[in-house]
Amino acid sequence: MTESAYIRQRDTTAEHGQKRDLSYPPLPEPLPVAVYDNHTHLEISDGEQPIDYHEHLERAAEVGIVGVIQVGGDVETSKWSASVAAAEPRMLAAVAIHPNEAPRYEEAGTLDDALAVIDDLASWPRTRAVGETGLDFFRTGPEGLAAQRRSFEAHIEIAKKHSIAMQIHDRDAHDDVIETLLRVGAPEKTVFHCFSGDSAMAKIAADNGWYLSFSGTITFKKNEELREALQVIPRELVLVETDAPFLTPTPFRGRPNAPYMTPHTVRAMAEVLGDDLGDLCAQIAFNTEKVYGSWADGLVE
């Protein structure tokens, strides 16, 4: 597999079973101040005319998105993420076994081996986060929860061992994720990827110095709780992401997502907060660099 090859193809159907519009949306108006996409999956092919990561990053730069965190979810995608980020100045890597993958490795008797690979990849200079890791009670049944919990706690220790950030996947598991972080001790830089909680959870995050990363879901009409949470969390703990190719913001929901779509979410966030767009962009960029460091450091010649 070459570094430009896709590892997997996204399903072309929406969750309700209907065919998706597979055309990429047009480029939005550029942001006045450059920001970063905190969480994306550029190894996943999507769209009627798939875009490789080079094109994704070029399009992103055109609209003021100057860097991304490329996120792994198993051994293969984590290796890909770390390898590409090692030589790509616009990309840093996050590596992990996704909570929905942990039970599969456990059942095969290879979870410890997989975690050892993540531990090694976490030592690479341009791997700046362990993630996405956490708990998912939506897709994994009770039989897989012990593996998820063991994997999550192992990832916390890996992040602390290497003094890098951690990106949390939390689906229908808010209380359990918080309990684990408080009991085990969260890494210094803990980020809730695609935050899905309410204002009460945002207050807990603020009290503990945890970062909240908002995706295109904050533009969905039904998600008033997310907009309320954004108003609670201090600006210095706010990040933005796409989770591309998923969670495309309104008005292009359901179509392929990409880092270049980040401006739609940032503009929606600025509107919710009543902030000047440029000021919010500058704050998000500052926060992102504080969590992950410089995109210029650690490149392989």
Buried (B, 14 or more C-beta within 10 A) or exposed (E): EEBEEBBEEBEEEEEEEEEBBBEBBEBBEBBBBBBBBBBBBBBBBBBEEBBBBBBBBEBBBEBBBBBBBBBBBBBBBBBBBBBBBBEBBBBBBBBBBBBBBBBBBBEEEBBEEBBBBBBBBBEBBBBBBBBBBBBBBEEBEEEBBEBBBBBBBBBBBBBBEBEBBBBBBBBEBBEBBBEBBEEEEBBEBBBBBBBBBBBEBBBBBBEEEBBBBBBBBBBBEEBEBBBBBBEBBEBEBBBBBBBBBBBBBBEBBBBBBBBBBBBBBBBBBBEBBEBEBEBBBBBBBEBBEEBBBEBEEBEEE
